[in-house]
Amino acid sequence: MTALSPAPSSAETRTKIFTGPRILAGDGTEPEALAVRSGWIVATGTRHDLRSAFPTAEEVALDGALVVPGFNDAHCHPTQAALARVRVDLNTLPDAGAVLSALRRQARRTPPGQWVVGQPLDERRTGTLDRDMLDQVSDSHPVLVVHYSLHRAVANSAGLAALGYRSPADAPPGGRLGAHPDGRLDGHLIERAWLDPWLPGTKGTSIAPNGTLFAQQAALKEVIAELHACGITSFCDALVTPAEQELYATALAAGELTARVGMLLWHSYADPRQLPGDSADPHRLRTVGVKMMLDGALSGGTCRCRSPYPSATGTGNGLQILTDDEFTETVRAIDAAGGRVAVHANGDQAVQTVLDTVESLPRSRTRHRIEHCSLIDDGLAERIARAQLITVPFGPFVTLHGEQLIDYYGDRVDKVCAHRTLRDAGIVVAGSSDYPLAPPDPLLGIRSLVTRTTAAGTTVGAGQRIGPQDAVDVYTRGSAAASDEESVKGTLTVGRLADLTVLDTDLTTAEPEALTDIRVRSTWVGGECVHTSHR
């Protein structure tokens, strides 16, 4: 038995002994049971030893085939998913007509001149929207529809006017405005053309309507419950502003924050002289770093690469969102203040720019992060390892977008989402869904890491396959390390938080293609059940 010092008898009644058919602790051991007190694992070992050490403990027999450390999504956007439900929720609408009808209903409830916002737009289901279509919603309200990728949006004529956009030349650096052949704007706003007014920082007011705090809280609670149903016990929200910080803080104060949450503050809200600290309960809510975006989207074909490709921009390459000076100055200021930057960098040119900047820092002691780190080669992997950067690649994107990635990047897909190359180089690799851009289910990500095949059966970069236990490690220990929490979670060992996920099938023996058929029986945070399939 591995244990801390025995607790006084008065505390033994608060101890629980968890048993399961098979427990993968994540450190190579498989204890028969875990002893948990006040949310922490205080002993592991055989059932007999733990029952002897804690004779009055409550015993919890976990109903399932496999127990693993709680899944941890190191890069996702739960508050964006929640706030979308507070605005005009387009998530289940079947076509463009339904989208326009929902927006019209919201416009009738909204005072003239105020923004009407709908999201997330999925054009695979609804077809393409444009300025003229959104003009049918209202001519007295600016209207914005945000794409599910969060890399682009569509506005009506009133919205374009409110933003000061009259021609393609009005686009800000790092952004683009779509236009017809005659130069008339078509309403499409790419990257900073919509992000800057959406996330204006401390010097502006966002165009995003957030609704009441009560409605926000209800939506966030719903979203977190859905994540728990996927076995997720922790996540890092990769895009927060003061509004989202308040939302999480209110949930924590109300005792309704059932997940463990890390936050990445959008860079335009970050003051290096006064970086935000952790909450009163840092194991429940904490600030992980400052988020920056250097290039565009992997699956959207707008990431910045070192050599040309048939990008969606029509220019033979993607977009650089921040200028070199903006990026370098911000990274150096945050690093000098002792903060961490988490940089969205998909293409190999963007990854190289991150490395060039980080390598120029004077004796940095901070382990900065590269979010996505999608296209690399062995040379970049070696530099990432030397710089001790943390990588957070997409989990499910090969399975979800493999054919599209081949169309854009050709042979480069052999090193797209290169989990094996990165892990073999000794780099911290965390698990990420990028939800709601993709489904949050970690088992979908694990299937993608293990098989590297799409739903249509196309294999994409077979050399990047890793085994199922390694894939679980990415979504547990790797994600914990990405927020500097490997000492308190990521494994089911003594001194760690009792966060665990119970599966109905042993994923180590399941057929790789069947990994997404596995179901979560229950999810536990701090030894308390936050989801069960039996309810």
N, C-alpha and C positions, 0 to 999 in steps of 0.2 A: 504493500500500500504506500502511496505517496500522499503525504498529508502535512498540513500545518500543525501547530501545537493543538492538542485537544482543547475544545472549548469548555468553559464552565458548564455545569449541569443545567443551570438556569437558562442557558442559551440553546441547549440541545433540542428543545421543543421547536425551535425555529429552523432547525436543519432539515433539509429534504435530501433523500437519497434517490437519485434518478437511475433507473436501470433500463437497458434496452437489449434487443437481440444482438446488435453489433454497434459498437461505438467507435468511430474513427476520430481520435482526439486531434489529429492534425499535426502531431509531432512524431508520427511513426508508431505510437502505442495504441492499443485497443483495450482500454479498461472495461471491466464489466459494469462498473457503476461510478457515479459522480456524487459527491456530497456537496451540497450547496447551502450557504448561509448568507443572508442579507444580500443576495444577488451575486455572490462570488463563489467560485469553486474552491472549497477548502480541503478536499481530499479526493483522490481517485484510487481505484483498486478493485478488488474482488467484492462481490456482494457480501460474502461472509465477513471480510475484514471491516467493511464500512458499517455493517450492522452491529458488529462488536464495538467499534469505536463510537458509534452514535446510536445507542440502544433505543432511545425515545424518538428518533427521527421519523418523520413522515416518509413513506416510501411511494415513489411515483413510477409506475411501470409504463414506459413509453410504448405506445402502440404503433409499431411500424417495423420495417426491415433494416433501417440504417439511420444512425444518428450522426450528424456532422456539425461542426461549428456553424453558427448562424451565418447565412449568406450576407455579404456586404457589397453593395453596389457603390463603387468608388467614384462614379461620375454619372449622375442622372439629374433630372429636373422636376422633382415632385411638386414644388410650388408652382411651376409653370403649368403643370397638369391640373393642379387644383384651381388656379386662377382662370384657366380656360373655361372651367365649368361655371365660374361666377360671371364670366362675360357671355358671349354667344357661343355655346358649345357646339362645334361642328363635327364632333368625333364620330357620330353614328349616322349623320345625314347622308342619304343615298345619292343625291345628284345636285347639280347646280341650282335647280328650281327650289329644292328644299333649303339650300343655303340662303338664297335670296329671300325666301319667305321668312326664315328665322331672323335675318338681319332687319327686315322691314318691321317685324313685331317689336324688336328691340328699339328701333328708331322711333316708333310711336310712343314708347315709354320714356324717351330721352329728350331733354330740352334741346331745341335747335342750337346748332353751333358746337355741341359736345360730341366727342368721338363715340362712334359705334364700332366695336371691335369684335370680330369672330375668330376663333381658332379651335383646333388645328385644321388647316386645309390640306386635304389629301387629293390631289388632282387625278390620281389613279382611279379614284372612285367618283369624283364629281365632275371631272373634266376641267379645262382651263377657265379661270375667271380673268376678267380684265376690267379696265376703267369703265368702259361703256356698260358692261353688265352691272357693275356696282352702282353706276349712276341711276339704275332703275330702283335702287333701295331708297335713296333720298338725295335731294339736291340742297337740303338745308342742314345736313349733318356730314361732317367728314367721316368716311367709312374706311376701315382697314381690316383686311383679312390676312392673318399670319399663317404662313406655311408651316407644316408640322416640323420641318427641319430647323426652324428658327433662323434660317439663313436668308429668307426672303419673304416678301409680303406683297399685297396688292391693295391699291387705294383707288377711291373714286375721284372725280374731278374736284369736289370740295376738299377732299383730303390732300390732293396734290397742291391745291392753292394754299391750304393751311400750312403746309410744310415749305412753301416757297419754291416749289418745283414747276418750272415752265418749259424747260428743254433739257435734253440729256446733259448739257454742259453744267447744269446746276447740281449734279451729283457730287457729294463730298469725296475726298480722297478715301480709297478703300471701299467705295460704293459705286453702284451703277443704276441708271434709270433706263427701263425698257422703253423702246419707241418704235413706232411704225416707220416704214420707209420714207414717209414724208417728214419725219422728225417729230410728229405729234406723240406725246407720251402715251404709253398704253396702260400705265398704272402700276407696272411691276417695279418694285423697289428691291434692290439686291444689296445684301450685307449692310454697310454703314448708312446707306440711303434710308433704311428704316430703323436700324439699330440705334443710331445717334438720337433721334427723337424719342425712341422707346426707352433708352437707357442714357439719359442726358448727363447723369452725374450730379454732383453737388451744386452745379451752377445753373441747373435748369429744372423744368417740371416735365415729367413723363406724360406722353399722350395716352398711356395705358390706363383705362378705368379699372379699378380693383374691386368695386362694390363695397359692401359693409364688412367690417371685421368679423361679424357673426357669420355671414355667408362664407367668407374665406375660411374660417375655422371649421365649419361643417364640411367644406370641400376637402380641406387638407386631411381631416380625420378620415374621410372616405378613401382618399388616395393611399394614405398610410396603411389602412386596413387591407387594401388590395395588394400592397407590397408584402405585408405580413403573410398573406395567403400564398405568396410565391416563395416563402421561406426566408424573406429578407428581414434581418434584425437591425442592420445599420445601413446608412447610406450617406453619401456626400452630395449635397445639393450644389451643383456646379454653376449656378447663376443666381446670386441673391443681391438684393439692394436693401436699403433700410426698411422698405415695406415688407420684404420677406423675412428679414431679421425680426421685425416686430411680430409677424405672424407666428414664427416658431417660438419666440419668447413668451407670447401669450398662451400658446398651447402648453408650454412647459409649466408656466405659473398655474395653469388650470389643472395640471395633473393629467393632461390628455396627450402628451407627447410620448407615445408608446415605443417608438423607434429611437435608436441612437443616431444623432444627426450631426454631420459636419457641414460647414458652409464655406463656399468660395465667394468672396465679395467681388462684384464686378469692379474693374480697375478705376472707372471714372468716379466711383464713390469712396475710393480708398485714399486716405491722407497718410502718407508715410510718417508724418510727425505724430500721428495718433491712430495707429492701427487698432482695430477692435480686438478685445480679449475674449476669453471664454465666458460662458454663463456661470451662474452659481452652482450648476451641476454639470461640470465639463465632461463627465462620462455620458451625459444625455444630450448636451448641445454645446458645440464648440466651433470656433472659427479655425479653418484649416489653412486658408491662404487667400491670395488675391488672384482673381481670374482675368486672363487676357486672351484675346483672340488674334492670331497672327495671319491665318489664311482661311480659305473657304471650306466647303464640304467635300468629304471623300465620295460619298454615294451620289452627290449632286454634280460631281465633276468640276468643282471650282477650287480645289486645293492647289497650292503653289508648288510646282515641281522644278527640278533642275534641268529637265529636258522637255521638249514640247510633247503634247498629247492632245487628242481631239476633245478638248474641254467644252463644257456647256457654255462658256463665255464667248465662244467663237473666235478667240484670240490665240488658240494653241497653248494656253496655260490658264491657270486659275488666278485668283485675286490675292493680293497682300492687303490685309485689312488695316493694320497699323503701319505707319511709315517707320523706316529704320530708326530715325531719331526718336520718335514717340516711344517705340518699343524699348530701345536701349536705355533711355532716360528713366522710364518707369521701372524697368527691372532693377537698375542700379539703385534707385531710390528705395524701393521696397526691400531689397537685399540689405542695404546699409542700415535700415531700420530694424533688421532682424526678422523680417517677414519672409514668407514663401510666395513665390509666384507659381501659378498653375497655368501653363500656356497652351491654348488650343493650337496645335500644329499638326496638320495632316500630311502634307506633301513633303518630299525629302528636302526641298529647298527651304521650307519653313522650319523643319527640324534642324537643318544646318544653321539657320539664322539663330535659333534658340541656343545651340551649342556655341556658336561664335560669341554670343553675348555672355553666356554663363561662364565660359572659359576666360573671359576678360575681367571677371569680377575679382577684386582683391581679397584673396583668402576667405572666400565665402564658406561659412559653416552650415549653411542651410541646404537641405536636400530639396531642391526645386522639382517641379513636376512638369512633364510633357503630357498634356491631355491628347489622347488618340494616337499620336506618334505612328501614323498609319503606313507610310511608305518609307522604308529604310533600306540600307545595305549593310554589309558586314563592317565597313569602315565607320558608318554612323553609330552602329551598335557599340563598337569599341570606344568611341568618344563618349557615348552616353554612360558607359560603365566607368570610365575614368573620371567623369564629372560627378558620378554618384547621383545621377538624376533618377527620379521615379517615373515610370511609364504607366499610362492608363489607356491601353488600346481598347477599341470596340470589342465586345464579346461576340454578339450574334451577327455582325454585319456580313461575314462571308456567307453564312447560310441565307441571309435575307437578300443580299444584293450581289451575289457572286458574279452572275452573268453581266450585270451592269458594270461591275468593276473591271472585268476583262475587256469590255468594249472601250472603256476609258483608258485603261493603263496597260493593257497587253501583258507582256511577259513580266512586268513589274509586280504583278499580283502574287508571284512566288514569295515576295517579302511584304505582302500587305497584311496588316494586323499580325505581325511576326512574333507571336508569343514564344515559340520555341527558340528562335534566334536570340531574343532578348533574355529569356531565362537562362539559356546556355551561357550567356555572357556574364551571368551573375547579377543581372539588373532586377530591381524590384518591379514586378509586373502585377498590376491590380486588375480586378474584374469590373467591367462597365457595360451597362446597357444603353446609356444615353436616353433612357426613357424620358418623355413620351415619344421621342423620335423612333424608338423601337420598343417592342414589348419588354416589360421589366423582368420576365422570368429568367432567373439565373440558369435554369436547366436548358433553356434554349441556347444561351451563351456557351454552356459547357458542351452541349452537342456540337456546336460550331467549332469549338476549340479541338474537340476530339476527332471529328470527321472531316472538317474542311470541305463539306459538300453542301450544295444548295438543295432546295426542295425539289428541283428538277433533276437532281442527281449529278450536277456538274461539280467536279473536284477543282478546288482553287488553292494552289500552293500546298500540295500534300506534305511537303517537307516541313511544314510548320505545325503538323499535328502533335498534340501532347496527350498523355494518358488521362483517364478520368480522375484519378486522385490528384494529379498535377493540376487539372482544371479546377477542381474543388479548392486546391491551395491558392490558385489565383483569386478566387472569389471569397477567400477567407483570410488567410495570413497575408497575402499580397495586398489586399484592400486595407487591412488594418495597418500595415506598414506605410501605406500611402498617406495616412493621416497621423503618422507617428504614434500609433496606438498598439503596436505589436506586443507591448509589454502587458496590455490589459485585455486584449481580445484577439480573435483569430485562431485560437486553439482551445480545446477543452482540457486545460491543464490547471494545476493548482496556482492560485493567484490571478486567474483570469475571470472575466465576467461570465456568468452562466447563460450565455446566449447560444441557443442550439436550434437546429432544424431536424425534424424527423420525417423521413421519406418512406413511402410504402414499398419501395423496391431498392435493392442494393445496386447502386449505380456502377459499382466496380465490376459487377458480373453481368450487367444488362448489355444487350446488343447496342452498339453505339448509335445506330439510327433510331433506337427506341428510347433514348434518354429523355426526350420531350414527352414521352407517355408516362413518366414517373410523376406521382402526385405527392404533394406535401400533406402529411398527416397532421402535423402540429408545428407551431413556431413558438419559441420561448425567449423572452428577454429578461435577463436577471432572475432566472428561475421562475418567472411568471408566464403563464400561457397567454399569448396575444392572438393566437389563431388556432383553431382546430377544425378539421373537416367533419367532425362528428356533431357540431352544433346545427 
